[in-house]
Amino acid sequence: MHKTETGEKIKAMKAEAARAEKEAATLAKVRGLEEGAMEREEEARRLRDEADDLKPKARLEDLSVYQVERVKTTAKGEARTYTYWHASWWEGDRARNVYLGSVAKLSEEAALERARKMKADALGL
């Protein structure tokens, strides 16, 4: 998976959960601090659950939107360049490439939004 904002957030949450579990194990060894250990374990469990809940969002963000130029010959024999938005993402072990629209009719933000919607439909999210 490519680096995404949500993916980095998930990574940070998992690291914090691992730290909390390590602290909980240390606190559990000390007599009288079992309650603190249980609190840290609960916090680690909560962080891992939140990270798992964010995975679909990170997967949805992991796509590439780019421009493709096509040169076509007109009836008069002149070359004309057209520019289109395309998006790519992985579905299983295959890359999916999708046409989004003309650059003249679609801004980059609109193309990205359209690509996210198409990917969500394709993945069933």
C-alpha positions in Angstrom: 0.0 0.0 0.0 1.2 3.5 -0.7 1.7 6.0 2.0 -1.5 7.8 2.9 -2.5 10.1 5.7 -4.8 7.5 7.2 -2.2 4.8 6.8 0.3 6.8 8.7 -2.3 7.4 11.4 -2.9 3.6 11.6 0.8 3.0 11.9 1.1 5.5 14.8 -1.9 4.0 16.6 -0.5 0.5 16.4 2.9 1.7 17.7 1.2 3.4 20.6 -0.8 0.3 21.3 2.4 -1.8 21.4 3.9 0.7 23.8 0.8 0.5 26.0 0.9 -3.3 26.0 4.6 -3.3 27.0 3.9 -0.8 29.8 0.9 -3.0 30.9 3.2 -6.1 31.1 5.7 -4.1 33.2 3.0 -2.8 35.5 1.5 -6.3 35.9 4.8 -7.6 37.4 4.7 -5.0 40.1 2.4 -5.8 43.1 -0.3 -3.3 43.6 -0.3 -1.8 40.1 -2.5 -4.4 38.5 -5.3 -1.9 38.0 -3.0 0.4 36.1 -1.9 -2.6 34.0 -5.5 -3.4 33.1 -6.1 0.3 32.1 -3.1 0.2 29.8 -4.3 -3.1 28.3 -7.7 -1.6 27.7 -6.2 1.5 26.1 -4.1 -0.8 23.8 -7.1 -2.8 22.8 -9.1 0.4 22.0 -6.2 1.8 19.9 -5.9 -1.5 17.9 -9.7 -1.5 17.3 -9.6 2.1 16.1 -6.7 1.2 13.8 -8.7 -1.7 12.4 -11.7 0.5 11.8 -9.6 2.9 9.8 -8.2 0.3 7.4 -11.1 0.6 4.8 -10.6 4.4 4.7 -6.8 4.0 4.1 -7.5 1.5 1.4 -9.9 3.9 -0.3 -7.3 6.7 -0.2 -4.7 4.4 -1.8 -5.2 5.3 -5.5 -3.4 7.3 -8.1 -5.0 10.0 -10.3 -3.0 11.1 -13.3 -3.3 12.8 -16.7 -3.0 10.9 -20.0 -2.3 12.7 -23.2 -3.6 11.2 -26.5 -2.5 12.6 -29.9 -5.1 12.1 -32.6 -5.0 13.0 -36.3 -7.8 15.2 -37.6 -9.4 14.9 -41.0 -7.1 17.6 -42.3 -4.1 15.6 -41.2 -3.2 17.8 -38.2 -2.2 16.4 -34.9 -4.4 17.3 -32.0 -3.6 16.5 -28.3 -6.3 15.6 -25.9 -5.8 15.3 -22.1 -7.8 13.0 -19.9 -7.9 12.0 -16.2 -7.3 8.4 -15.3 -7.1 6.6 -12.0 -5.3 3.4 -11.0 -5.7 1.1 -7.9 -5.1 -2.5 -6.9 -8.0 -5.0 -6.7 -6.5 -8.2 -5.3 -3.5 -9.0 -7.5 -4.6 -6.9 -10.5 -4.2 -3.2 -11.2 -7.4 -1.5 -12.3 -7.1 1.6 -14.6 -10.2 3.7 -15.0 -11.0 6.7 -17.3 -12.5 9.6 -15.3 -13.1 12.4 -17.8 -11.6 15.2 -19.8 -9.2 17.7 -18.1 -11.2 20.5 -19.7 -14.4 19.4 -18.0 -13.1 18.0 -14.7 -10.8 19.6 -12.1 -8.2 17.5 -10.2 -10.3 17.5 -7.0 -13.4 16.4 -8.9 -11.4 13.7 -10.6 -10.1 12.4 -7.3 -13.5 12.4 -5.8 -14.9 10.5 -8.8 -12.1 8.0 -8.5 -12.7 7.4 -4.8 -16.4 6.9 -5.5 -15.6 4.4 -8.3 -13.1 2.6 -6.1 -15.6 2.4 -3.2 -18.2 0.9 -5.5 -15.7 -1.6 -6.9 -14.6 -2.7 -3.5 -18.1 -2.7 -2.0 -17.4 -0.1 0.7 
